[in-house]
Amino acid sequence: MAQIQPLRPLVMGVVNVTPDSFSDGGRFVAPGAALAHARQLIADGADWLDIGGESTRPGAAPVSEADEVARVVPLIAAVHAESPISISIDTMKPAVARAAVAAGASLWNDVGALGFSPDAAAVAAELGCEVALMHMRGEPRTMQDAPAYADVVAEVEAFLLARARAAMAAGVARHKIWLDPGLGFGKTAAHNLALLAALPRFVALGFPILLGASRKRFIAAVDPLAGDAGGRLGGSLAAALAGARAGVAMVRVHDVRETAQALAVQRAIDAAR
């Protein structure tokens, strides 16, 4: 029997500096609370922090560029000044990405896959940062309005490869591109489960895969007793472990300590085989 290698995806902790996040209800809008939360995620074992100032939950209203910069840049600068942890900026806006990179971010996590602004890909190339390209059907306000696919896995794969090619054509280096199948973004529970089952296919594309399944609504569709976001930890851990088994490069999570522990136990079990 072939030896199973220990698995170690990176763990990206989420810091939402928004008043309307689906996962934390705006608990970390205040600068002091956001910095304290970032410090706690680092202490809990996060490898990356993903800082965002605009909610992308279904039905979310857009935020002005100025407001978004004001929310995220001071926090990024403060974290960067006191910790060597890698920082990601979760935004669709090139100007916000530019300000965030100047403050210390090194990855642009774009749920719009550099497609919501005509100059986004060129700005990403100019910045020289890493870029995470995510699949989303529609845009946050409308993405859950009866999403439909003939073949969700094939269509998401084709979209991500097309966006990767567009980024490279604009000058983004291939080794700086991450792909994210976009669980919960314009997808039903069945679509999300199909994408999770197909993670090895996405890993085989040769780009590092970022998986964001934490606290997503499909978990409550599987287990109605899960209720709201705070009751979905077990499902979030199951998805993270499935991602690790498939070979994803990073899992984006709200519950860093619990995820890090689950991954450590999984690695220990594999090492004992």
Backbone torsions as a table, in degrees:
resi	resn	phi	psi	omega
1	MET	NA	132.0	-178.6
2	ALA	-65.6	142.9	179.4
3	GLN	-72.0	133.8	177.8
4	ILE	-89.2	124.4	-178.1
5	GLN	-79.5	141.5	175.6
6	PRO	-57.3	143.3	-176.6
7	LEU	-105.3	139.8	-179.1
8	ARG	-146.9	74.9	170.4
9	PRO	-69.6	149.9	173.1
10	LEU	-67.6	153.8	179.7
11	VAL	-113.1	120.1	179.2
12	MET	-103.9	118.1	178.6
13	GLY	-89.3	140.4	-175.2
14	VAL	-93.6	129.9	173.1
15	VAL	-124.0	102.2	179.7
16	ASN	-93.3	111.8	177.6
17	VAL	-98.2	60.1	-174.8
18	THR	-135.5	150.7	178.7
19	PRO	-83.2	-8.2	-171.3
20	ASP	-132.5	32.5	177.8
21	SER	-65.7	141.1	178.5
22	PHE	-68.8	-25.9	-169.8
23	SER	-92.9	-30.0	-175.2
24	ASP	-131.8	2.4	173.0
25	GLY	61.5	27.2	177.0
26	GLY	80.7	23.8	-177.6
27	ARG	-66.7	-21.2	-172.2
28	PHE	-118.4	29.3	178.1
29	VAL	-69.1	-42.6	-179.3
30	ALA	-63.6	135.3	-176.7
31	PRO	-53.7	-42.7	-179.4
32	GLY	-64.5	-40.5	179.2
33	ALA	-67.4	-38.8	-179.9
34	ALA	-65.8	-42.4	179.8
35	LEU	-67.6	-39.7	177.6
36	ALA	-62.9	-39.8	178.8
37	HIS	-65.8	-42.8	177.7
38	ALA	-59.7	-44.2	178.7
39	ARG	-61.4	-39.6	-179.5
40	GLN	-66.7	-41.2	178.2
41	LEU	-62.1	-38.9	177.1
42	ILE	-63.5	-45.9	178.7
43	ALA	-63.3	-30.8	-179.3
44	ASP	-76.6	-9.6	176.0
45	GLY	113.3	15.1	178.8
46	ALA	-65.9	140.6	173.6
47	ASP	-91.5	-30.0	178.8
48	TRP	-133.9	156.7	166.3
49	LEU	-118.4	133.3	177.1
50	ASP	-109.4	110.0	-173.9
51	ILE	-106.4	126.4	-178.4
52	GLY	-134.3	144.6	-178.5
53	GLY	-118.2	10.9	177.4
54	GLU	-140.3	122.4	-179.4
55	SER	-66.9	139.1	175.3
56	THR	-116.2	22.3	175.8
57	ARG	-66.4	157.9	177.4
58	PRO	-55.5	130.4	179.6
59	GLY	84.8	1.4	-177.1
60	ALA	-65.0	141.3	176.9
61	ALA	-85.6	147.8	179.3
62	PRO	-67.9	156.9	179.4
63	VAL	-116.6	144.4	179.9
64	SER	-67.1	154.0	179.0
65	GLU	-58.4	-44.4	-178.6
66	ALA	-63.7	-42.7	179.5
67	ASP	-65.1	-39.5	-179.2
68	GLU	-65.9	-44.0	177.1
69	VAL	-60.2	-44.2	-178.6
70	ALA	-62.9	-31.2	179.4
71	ARG	-75.1	-42.8	-168.1
72	VAL	-96.9	-35.1	-172.0
73	VAL	-63.6	-45.8	178.4
74	PRO	-60.3	-37.0	179.5
75	LEU	-68.7	-44.3	178.1
76	ILE	-59.8	-45.5	179.9
77	ALA	-61.8	-41.0	-178.5
78	ALA	-67.1	-44.0	179.4
79	VAL	-65.3	-44.5	-178.3
80	HIS	-62.4	-32.6	-177.8
81	ALA	-72.4	-25.0	-175.2
82	GLU	-116.8	-3.0	-177.9
83	SER	-145.5	145.1	176.4
84	PRO	-83.9	4.9	-176.8
85	ILE	-59.7	145.9	177.1
86	SER	-74.3	140.4	-175.3
87	ILE	-121.9	135.8	176.1
88	SER	-113.3	144.0	174.4
89	ILE	-107.6	122.8	-179.4
90	ASP	-94.7	99.8	-177.6
91	THR	-157.3	156.2	172.7
92	MET	-101.5	-6.5	-171.2
93	LYS	-100.1	124.6	179.0
94	PRO	-57.6	-39.0	-178.7
95	ALA	-65.7	-36.6	177.4
96	VAL	-67.8	-42.7	177.6
97	ALA	-60.4	-42.0	-179.8
98	ARG	-61.5	-45.9	-179.6
99	ALA	-66.6	-37.4	-178.8
100	ALA	-68.5	-41.5	178.4
101	VAL	-64.8	-40.6	177.4
102	ALA	-61.8	-29.4	-178.9
103	ALA	-86.0	-12.1	177.0
104	GLY	135.3	-3.5	177.2
105	ALA	-73.5	149.3	-179.9
106	SER	-126.0	1.9	176.2
107	LEU	-138.7	133.4	175.2
108	TRP	-99.6	109.4	179.9
109	ASN	-95.9	102.9	-171.2
110	ASP	-112.7	110.1	178.1
111	VAL	-66.6	-15.0	177.2
112	GLY	-94.7	4.3	176.9
113	ALA	53.7	39.4	-179.6
114	LEU	60.9	29.8	-177.4
115	GLY	-115.2	-1.9	-176.4
116	PHE	-93.0	-5.3	175.8
117	SER	-138.9	135.8	-175.9
118	PRO	-63.5	-21.7	-178.7
119	ASP	-104.8	8.9	-174.3
120	ALA	-61.4	-47.1	-177.5
121	ALA	-64.1	-40.3	179.0
122	ALA	-65.3	-38.0	178.3
123	VAL	-66.8	-41.0	178.2
124	ALA	-60.5	-42.3	178.1
125	ALA	-64.2	-42.1	179.7
126	GLU	-62.6	-42.2	-178.4
127	LEU	-68.6	-29.5	179.7
128	GLY	72.6	12.9	-179.3
129	CYS	-84.6	168.4	170.7
130	GLU	-72.2	156.9	-176.6
131	VAL	-137.1	130.4	174.1
132	ALA	-104.4	119.2	-178.3
133	LEU	-101.1	118.4	-176.8
134	MET	-111.2	146.9	175.1
135	HIS	-85.7	131.7	172.9
136	MET	-142.9	132.9	173.9
137	ARG	-89.1	115.2	-177.9
138	GLY	82.9	-141.6	177.9
139	GLU	-140.3	165.7	-168.8
140	PRO	-50.5	-38.2	-176.7
141	ARG	-68.3	-26.1	-172.7
142	THR	-124.0	-0.7	-168.2
143	MET	-63.9	-23.6	-179.3
144	GLN	-98.5	15.3	176.8
145	ASP	-81.7	85.3	177.0
146	ALA	51.9	58.8	177.9
147	PRO	-64.6	139.1	-178.0
148	ALA	-141.8	143.1	178.4
149	TYR	-140.1	148.3	170.3
150	ALA	-76.1	-39.8	178.0
151	ASP	-149.6	96.7	-171.2
152	VAL	-61.2	-39.8	-177.8
153	VAL	-65.8	-48.1	-178.8
154	ALA	-64.5	-39.4	-177.4
155	GLU	-71.1	-40.2	177.1
156	VAL	-65.9	-43.1	178.3
157	GLU	-59.3	-46.5	-179.0
158	ALA	-63.2	-41.1	178.8
159	PHE	-61.9	-48.3	-176.9
160	LEU	-63.6	-41.0	178.5
161	LEU	-65.7	-38.6	178.4
162	ALA	-64.9	-41.0	179.1
163	ARG	-69.8	-34.7	175.5
164	ALA	-64.0	-42.7	178.1
165	ARG	-62.9	-40.1	179.5
166	ALA	-65.3	-39.4	178.5
167	ALA	-64.7	-44.6	179.7
168	MET	-65.3	-37.6	178.4
169	ALA	-63.2	-28.9	178.8
170	ALA	-83.0	-9.7	176.9
171	GLY	115.0	3.8	176.4
172	VAL	-76.3	128.9	-179.1
173	ALA	-66.6	140.5	-176.8
174	ARG	-58.0	-40.0	-175.6
175	HIS	-72.2	-5.0	177.9
176	LYS	-100.6	6.5	-176.0
177	ILE	-102.0	128.1	171.9
178	TRP	-108.9	152.3	176.1
179	LEU	-120.9	143.1	-178.8
180	ASP	-135.4	119.3	-178.6
181	PRO	-67.1	-10.0	170.8
182	GLY	73.5	50.9	177.2
183	LEU	-57.5	133.0	177.5
184	GLY	85.1	-4.6	-178.1
185	PHE	-104.7	90.1	-178.1
186	GLY	75.1	44.1	-177.4
187	LYS	-148.1	146.0	172.8
188	THR	-82.7	173.4	176.5
189	ALA	-58.6	-41.0	179.8
190	ALA	-63.6	-39.8	177.3
191	HIS	-61.8	-45.0	-179.1
192	ASN	-62.0	-42.1	179.4
193	LEU	-66.3	-37.6	177.5
194	ALA	-63.9	-39.1	178.8
195	LEU	-68.4	-40.0	176.4
196	LEU	-62.0	-41.5	178.9
197	ALA	-65.9	-26.6	-176.8
198	ALA	-96.3	11.5	-177.3
199	LEU	-55.0	-39.0	177.4
200	PRO	-57.7	-33.3	178.0
201	ARG	-65.4	-40.1	178.4
202	PHE	-70.6	-39.8	177.2
203	VAL	-59.7	-36.9	-178.0
204	ALA	-67.7	-10.7	178.7
205	LEU	-68.6	-19.0	175.9
206	GLY	95.6	1.9	174.0
207	PHE	-104.7	147.8	174.2
208	PRO	-63.2	137.2	-177.6
209	ILE	-103.3	129.2	173.6
210	LEU	-101.4	125.2	-177.7
211	LEU	-113.5	122.1	177.6
212	GLY	-118.2	88.8	-179.9
213	ALA	-111.1	-7.0	-170.9
214	SER	-58.0	123.9	174.0
215	ARG	61.8	16.1	-176.5
216	LYS	-70.2	156.0	-172.4
217	ARG	-64.5	-26.0	-178.7
218	PHE	-62.2	-23.9	178.7
219	ILE	-63.7	-40.4	178.1
220	ALA	-70.5	-25.2	175.7
221	ALA	-69.6	-34.7	176.2
222	VAL	-74.7	-42.0	-178.6
223	ASP	-127.3	92.9	-177.9
224	PRO	-57.6	-23.1	178.6
225	LEU	-71.7	-12.9	-179.9
226	ALA	-63.0	-34.5	177.9
227	GLY	68.9	-134.7	-175.4
228	ASP	-79.3	-174.2	-172.6
229	ALA	-56.5	-35.9	-177.2
230	GLY	-68.1	-15.5	-179.4
231	GLY	-100.3	14.8	-172.5
232	ARG	-111.0	22.3	-177.7
233	LEU	-62.8	-46.1	-178.3
234	GLY	-58.7	-44.5	178.0
235	GLY	-66.2	-36.0	177.6
236	SER	-63.1	-42.5	179.1
237	LEU	-66.5	-40.1	178.5
238	ALA	-60.3	-42.2	179.3
239	ALA	-66.6	-40.5	178.7
240	ALA	-62.8	-41.8	179.5
241	LEU	-67.0	-37.2	176.4
242	ALA	-64.0	-40.1	177.2
243	GLY	-63.6	-42.3	178.4
244	ALA	-61.7	-44.1	179.8
245	ARG	-61.8	-34.0	-179.1
246	ALA	-79.7	-16.8	178.4
247	GLY	99.5	21.1	176.9
248	VAL	-65.0	154.0	-174.9
249	ALA	-85.9	-25.8	-177.3
250	MET	-156.5	142.4	174.0
251	VAL	-113.5	132.1	-179.7
252	ARG	-97.5	117.0	-170.1
253	VAL	-138.7	158.4	173.8
254	HIS	-91.8	-33.2	-175.2
255	ASP	-102.3	81.8	-171.9
256	VAL	-67.0	-49.3	-175.7
257	ARG	-60.1	-44.7	-179.2
258	GLU	-67.1	-39.1	179.2
259	THR	-67.5	-44.7	178.8
260	ALA	-59.8	-39.7	179.3
261	GLN	-66.4	-45.0	179.8
262	ALA	-60.5	-41.8	179.3
263	LEU	-67.3	-37.9	179.2
264	ALA	-64.9	-40.6	178.3
265	VAL	-67.2	-40.0	177.0
266	GLN	-60.3	-41.9	179.0
267	ARG	-65.9	-39.4	-179.7
268	ALA	-65.2	-39.2	177.4
269	ILE	-64.2	-44.6	179.3
270	ASP	-63.1	-39.3	-179.0
271	ALA	-67.6	-26.4	-178.1
272	ALA	-82.9	-9.2	-178.0
273	ARG	-72.5	NA	NA
